[in-house]
Amino acid sequence: MLNIALFGPPGAGKGTQSEFLIKKYNLFYISTGDLLRKEMAGKTKLGLEAQSIMAAGGLVSDEIIVQIIEKTITENPGCNGFLFDGFPRTYIQAYILEGLMLKLHTALNCLISLTVAEEESVRRLMNRGITSGRSDDNETVIRNRLKEYNQKTLPVLQFYRDKGIYVEVDGTKDIDAVHQQITGIIRNELSKSLFNVVLFGYPGSGRGSQGKALAKKFGLEYVATGPMLDEEIKAGTEIGRRITSHYENGQLVPDEIVVQLIEKKLSDSRDVKGFIFKGFPRTLVQSYILDGLLKKHGSAISQIIEIEVPTLELIRRLDERSKTPGCMPYDNSTSKIVKRLHEHETKTVPVIEKYNQLHEVSKIDGQGSFDEVFARISVVIEDGFKRMR
């Protein structure tokens, strides 16, 4: 996800550059003024509360503003990120946004500040006043707006300088040159981002074979819990012995072991574009664990794909697999197959539903030849890479 705060004094050209960025990177535009007007027009609870405060001559509180922003973010899972125009406006709001981003398992990538000298801002706005007819585009009002901007904004800019995500752009250049500068900054930010795919599907849907092939094609690291557990057992490690003990006692391997292995995989992997996860997360608890692990490593889920195959076809495939060397422990009887499918339905389908609310799950028809399904998934991943870049 790409989250940017765009700052600049009145007349710096934020509006023009915002339009470019929204279209180019599929970002959702967040301006607190626009959001407040939308809530009031829709007569929502927050909108009516804000309207009441403004009617009494008061300022809308940060508490209301942050609720509206959170609502906007959660209601727009299909976008590639968010562009904050003029928010946060105060030092306190900077901390509020930081906390909100953490709550939503994301972060602000950078704050881009369009720098323009005061006299240049005044000149631009005075010229705009000639054509726009705006009553506030006169020198006295303009200089007061610039004074207020500088007083309130400097602490915010320092906040993000200290975090190391503040970037200046010379806003005095022409529109295309400024756009090129901003595009270069964003390209650099995106190059730091990992492309992480979670691949869902019932047993027999082909997740394993597709996941390996997709990882190879797109330069992703394939992360499957089963092979990782087997490697520990074969290597005779302490974790491997603990895994064996759980297997022998007919127990599931606890999350604390699986998490250690996944975190090690994330830490040890170098020069990869991202990861493709198969078999994890299987439960709601594991979904929160994965979100936390990726966040710890400065990353997040980029795309979620579910391979859909009819139940009768799944049973047929699993029955056929039971007669091959690739037979899994749950393949050797119909009752075990049905039990495993039911387990996926009760434990993993709620995870997919959760992610669908937050990220939008891409559903792929898993019927047909391997190559046909592979081509369908590849198109979706390629589109994800394009949106990310």
N, C-alpha and C positions, 0 to 999 in steps of 0.2 A: 504494500500500500504506500502511496506517495502523498505525504501531507506537507503542505508548504504554507508559510505565512508570508504575505506580500505587504511590505511597508513602503511608505514614501510620503513626503509632504503633499499637501494639496497642489495639484498641477503637475505631479511627477509622472503621470501616465499609467497609474495602477489599473484604471478601468480598461484601457486598451490592451495592456499586457495580460490582464486577467482573462479576457475573451480568447486570446491566443492559447493560453495554457489550458483553459477548460476544454477546448475542442481538441487540442493536440494530445492531451494525456488523459482524457475522460475523467476529469476532476469535477467534484461537486462544489459549487461556489458558496461560501459561507460569509455573509455580511450580516452582522447583528441587526442593523437597521432593517434590511430586507426581511430577515427572519421574523422580527417583531411585527412588522406590518402584515406579513402573511398570517401569523398567529392571530392577530387582532381581526383581520378580515374574515378568518375562518371561525371566529368566536369560540376558540378553544379555551379551556380552563386557564392556561398560561396567558393566552392572548387577552382574555377579559381582565385578568389580574394586572397585566402590564398596562392595559388601557385605563384602568381605574387609577393607577399610580400616576400616569402621565396627565390624566385629566385634572388631578389635584396639584399638578405642577411639580411632581417629584421625579426623580431619576429611577429608571428600572434597575432593580438590584441585580448584583452578580448572580445571586441564587436563581433568579428567574432566567437570566441569560444562559447560564450553564445548562439548565434543564432543557431549554429550547435547542441549544447546540447538540446536546447528547441525543435528544429525540430526532433531530435532523440526521445525525450520523447513523444511528441505528435503523432509520427508515430508508436509507439509501445504500444497501449492501452491494448493489451492482456496479457502483462507480469504482474507479481505480484509486481514489484517494480524495482529499479535500483541500481546497484552496481557501485559506482564511485571509480576508481582506480587512486590514485594520484591527484585527483582533489577535492577540490580547492588546488592549489599549493602556493597561496599567500594570505595574509590577505585581499586584495581587492577582490580576487576571492571568498573568503568565504562570503563576503557581497553580491556579485553578485549571488552566488548560493542560498543564503537565499531569495533574492528577486524573483528569478526565481521559487523557490519552492512555495512561497506564490502566485505568479501569476497562477501557475498550481494547486492550491488548495491542496497542499501536503506539506510534510516537510521531512527533514533529520532525521531519527530515531536516528542514532548514528554514531559516528566516532570511528572505531576500529583501534588502533595503535599497530602494531606488534613491540615490543621492542627487539632490538638485539644490543649488545655491538659492538663498532666499530671493534675491533680485530676479533670478530666472523664473522662479515660481510665480512671483508677482507679475512679471511680464506675460507669462503664459495665461494666467487667469484673467488678467485685464483684457487680453486679446480675445479670450473665450467669452468674456462679458459682452464684447461688442456684437458678437454673432448670436450668443445664446439668450441675451436679454435677462439673464439671471440677476436679481437684485443684490445677491450676496457677492457678486463678482465686482466689488469696488475696493479700492486700495485699503481703506480703513479696516473693513471686514476681513479682507484677505490677510493683512498683517496680523490681526488678532488670531485668526485661525492658525497661521503658521507659528505664532508664539505659543498657543495652546498645544499644538502638535509637538513642538520641541520639548516643552516642559513635561508632558505626560509620557512621551515616547522614549526619551533618552534612557530612563531606568529600565524599560522593557528591552531595548536594544542591548544594554549592558548585560542583562540577564542571559540573553542568548549568545553574546560574545563569550561569557564565562563558560557556557555549555559547549562552545566550539562549533556552533551550527549557524553562526551569523555570517552572511556574505553580502558584500556591497556591490552594487552595479551602478555604473555611471549613467544616470538618468538624463543627462544633457545631450546625449547622442540621439541620432534619429531613431524612429520607431523600430525599423528592421535591425539596426545595430544593437539596440537594447534587447530586443527579442533574442538575438543570437547569443548575447552574453548570458541571458537567463537560461536558454536552452542548454548551453554548455554546462552550467551549474547543475541543472537537473540531470543531464546525461551522466555527470560524475556521481551524483547521488544514486542513480539507478544502477550504476556499475558496482556499487557496494552491496546492492540488494541480492539476496538469494531467491531463486524461484523454487518454491516448495509446493509440491503436489501431494495431496492425500488421495489415494486410490481405493474406493469402496466397491463392494460387490459381494453377493452371497458366495459361499464355497461352491466352486465349479464354474464361476463366472469368467475365469481366466485372468484374474488379477495378477497372479504370480508371473506367468509367462509374458503378459502384456507389460507389466511393470518393469521387468528386466530389459525387454526390448526398447521400451520408451526411454529408460534411463540411459541406455547406450546411444540412442539416436540424439537425445537432447543434452548429453553431457551432465546428467544428473546422477547423484549418488543413490543407489537403490538401498532402501532400509526396510528389511523384513525381519520381524521378531523371531520367526521360526528358525531360519538359518543362523541367526546370531546366537540363539540359545544352543543350537547344535555345535557351533564352533567352539563355544566355551566348554562343552562336554568333551569334545574330541581333544582339546588342548589340555584337559585335565586341570583346569584352573580351580581356585577356591569357589568361584561363582559357579563353575561347571559342576562341581560336586554338590553344591546346594541345589542346583537345577535337577540333577539326577535324583536326589533325595525326594524332591517334590513329585517327580514323575513316578518313582517307585511306590510312593504312598497314594498315588492317584489324585494328587492335588494340582491345582493350577499354579503356574509360576507367579509369585506375587509381583505387584507393580514395582516395588522398590528395586527388584533385580532388573526388570525390563528397562526401567528408567536409567539405571546406571549404564547399561549397555548402549542405549540410544544416546545418552549424553556423551559417552566416550566416542561414539561414532561421529557426532556433530563436532566434537573438539578435535578429533584426529584428522578429519577430512580437510584437505587443502586444495585450492585451485579448482573447486567445483562450482558449477553455476547454481546448484541447489540440490534438493533432495526429493525423492519420490517415496512416500511412505505406504507400505502395504502391510495390513494386519495390525496396524496401530494408528489411531486409537480404536479399540473395540467397544469401549464403554464410555459413558459420560464422564466418569472420573478421569479416564485416560485422555479424553479430549482436552480437559482443563490442564492436565499435566503437559501435553504436547504444546499447547499454547504458551505455557509458562517456560518450557525448555527453549522454544524458539525465541521467545522474548528475551530470555537470558543471554542468548547468542546474537542479539540485535536483529532478529528476523521475525517472520510471521508466515502464516499460510497464505500462499498466493492463489492456489486453485484447488478445487475439490471436484473429483470426478467419480460418478457412480456408474458401474457397468451393470446394465439391466438384462436379465435373462429369465424367461418364464420358469416357474417352479418345476414342471414336468421335465423340461430340458435340463435343468440343473441336476435332477435325480438321475436322468439318463447318463449325463456326463460323468457324474461321480461313480455310478455303477460301472461304467466302462473303465474309469481310472483304477477301480479296485482290482482289475485284472492285469495291471501294468506295474512295472518297477516303481512308478511314481505314486503308488498307493499311499494314502495318508491313513493314520490310525482310525479315523472316523469313516473311512470308505468301505470297510469290510462287511457291513450289513445295512439293510434298508432302515432298520430302527435307529442305528447310529447316525445315518445320513439325515433322517428326518429330525432327530434330536439336535444335530448341529445347525440345520437350517432354522429350526425354531429358536435356537439360542441367538443366532444372528438377528432374527426378527425382533426378539424381546430386548436384546442388549445393544445392538449396533444401529438398528434403524432409528432409535431416538437420537443417537449421535448425529446421524445424517440430517435428521429434521432440525436439530439445533444449528448445524452448520448452514443449512439452507436458509435459515432466518438471517444469519450473519453475513454469509459470503455468497450465497447462490450456488447450488450444486449443479454441475453440468451432467446431465443424464445421457448415457451413451447406449445405443442398442448393441447388446453383446451377442446377437445371433449372426450367423454367417461364418465365413472362414476367418482364420487368425488374421490374415492380411487385411480383410475388409474391416474388422473391428479396430485393428491397429491404425488404419488410415483415418477412421472416424475420430479416434482419440487424439491422433497427431494433429488434426485440424484444430481441435479445441486448445491443445497446448500451444500450438503455434500462434493462435489468436491471443492467448494469455501472454506470451512473450512480447508480442507486438504492443499490447496495451501497456505492458510494464515499461517498454522502452519509449 
